[in-house]
């Protein structure tokens, strides 16, 4: 694993913690939206995933450097064994 990989993982961890600590507040404004978080702030949002990616590209933001999350009250299962 490279230094860049570790840096990106650390950034994702910080962004995840930031989202967790403000989840209800963000949900009240963005329910049903995909949000992109970078440096502990929402940099873009949209109800359509592809449009969100287009917005990020237009803004010059690399989507791989953001945490993208769909805001819903429902519990989401990201994977199963």
C-alpha positions as a Markdown table, in Angstrom:
| # | Residue | x | y | z |
|---|---|---|---|---|
| 1 | Unk | 0.0 | 0.0 | 0.0 |
| 2 | Unk | 1.4 | 3.4 | -1.0 |
| 3 | Unk | 1.5 | 6.6 | 1.0 |
| 4 | Unk | -1.2 | 8.0 | -1.3 |
| 5 | Unk | -3.4 | 5.0 | -0.6 |
| 6 | Unk | -3.0 | 5.5 | 3.2 |
| 7 | Unk | -3.7 | 9.2 | 2.9 |
| 8 | Unk | -6.9 | 8.5 | 0.9 |
| 9 | Unk | -8.1 | 5.9 | 3.5 |
| 10 | Unk | -7.4 | 8.3 | 6.3 |
| 11 | Unk | -9.4 | 11.0 | 4.5 |
| 12 | Unk | -12.3 | 8.6 | 3.9 |
| 13 | Unk | -12.3 | 7.7 | 7.6 |
| 14 | Unk | -12.5 | 11.3 | 8.6 |
| 15 | Unk | -15.3 | 12.0 | 6.1 |
| 16 | Unk | -17.2 | 9.0 | 7.4 |
| 17 | Unk | -16.9 | 10.1 | 11.0 |
| 18 | Unk | -17.9 | 13.7 | 10.0 |
| 19 | Unk | -21.0 | 12.3 | 8.3 |
| 20 | Unk | -21.9 | 10.0 | 11.2 |
| 21 | Unk | -21.6 | 12.9 | 13.7 |
| 22 | Unk | -24.0 | 15.1 | 11.6 |
| 23 | Unk | -26.2 | 12.4 | 10.0 |
| 24 | Unk | -29.6 | 13.6 | 11.2 |
| 25 | Unk | -28.9 | 17.2 | 10.4 |
| 26 | Unk | -27.7 | 16.3 | 6.9 |
| 27 | Unk | -30.6 | 13.9 | 6.4 |
| 28 | Unk | -33.1 | 16.6 | 7.1 |
| 29 | Unk | -31.7 | 18.7 | 4.2 |
| 30 | Unk | -30.6 | 15.9 | 1.8 |
| 31 | Unk | -33.0 | 12.9 | 2.2 |
| 32 | Unk | -33.2 | 11.1 | -1.1 |
| 33 | Unk | -30.0 | 12.7 | -2.4 |
| 34 | Unk | -26.6 | 11.3 | -3.1 |
| 35 | Unk | -24.0 | 13.5 | -1.4 |
| 36 | Unk | -20.3 | 13.8 | -2.1 |
| 37 | Unk | -18.1 | 14.7 | 0.9 |
| 38 | Unk | -14.6 | 15.9 | 0.7 |
| 39 | Unk | -12.5 | 17.5 | 3.5 |
| 40 | Unk | -15.4 | 17.1 | 6.0 |
| 41 | Unk | -17.9 | 19.1 | 3.9 |
| 42 | Unk | -20.5 | 18.4 | 1.3 |
| 43 | Unk | -19.1 | 19.5 | -2.0 |
| 44 | Unk | -22.1 | 18.4 | -4.2 |
| 45 | Unk | -25.4 | 16.6 | -4.0 |
| 46 | Unk | -28.1 | 15.4 | -6.4 |
| 47 | Unk | -31.0 | 12.9 | -6.5 |
| 48 | Unk | -29.4 | 11.2 | -9.5 |
| 49 | Unk | -26.0 | 9.4 | -9.1 |
| 50 | Unk | -24.9 | 10.0 | -12.7 |
| 51 | Unk | -25.7 | 13.7 | -12.4 |
| 52 | Unk | -23.8 | 13.9 | -9.2 |
| 53 | Unk | -20.7 | 12.5 | -10.9 |
| 54 | Unk | -21.1 | 15.0 | -13.7 |
| 55 | Unk | -21.3 | 17.9 | -11.3 |
| 56 | Unk | -18.1 | 16.7 | -9.6 |
| 57 | Unk | -16.4 | 16.4 | -12.9 |
| 58 | Unk | -17.5 | 19.9 | -13.9 |
| 59 | Unk | -16.2 | 21.2 | -10.6 |
| 60 | Unk | -12.9 | 19.6 | -11.1 |
| 61 | Unk | -13.3 | 17.2 | -8.2 |
| 62 | Unk | -12.1 | 13.6 | -8.6 |
| 63 | Unk | -15.0 | 11.4 | -7.4 |
| 64 | Unk | -12.5 | 8.8 | -6.2 |
| 65 | Unk | -11.3 | 11.4 | -3.6 |
| 66 | Unk | -14.8 | 11.9 | -2.2 |
| 67 | Unk | -17.1 | 9.8 | 0.1 |
| 68 | Unk | -20.4 | 9.4 | -1.9 |
| 69 | Unk | -23.4 | 8.4 | 0.2 |
| 70 | Unk | -27.1 | 8.0 | -0.5 |
| 71 | Unk | -29.1 | 9.8 | 2.3 |
| 72 | Unk | -32.0 | 7.7 | 3.5 |
| 73 | Unk | -33.6 | 6.9 | 6.8 |
| 74 | Unk | -33.6 | 3.2 | 5.9 |
| 75 | Unk | -30.8 | 1.0 | 7.1 |
| 76 | Unk | -28.5 | 0.1 | 4.1 |
| 77 | Unk | -26.6 | -3.1 | 3.8 |
| 78 | Unk | -23.5 | -2.5 | 1.7 |
| 79 | Unk | -22.6 | -6.2 | 1.4 |
| 80 | Unk | -23.3 | -9.6 | 2.6 |
| 81 | Unk | -21.1 | -12.8 | 2.9 |
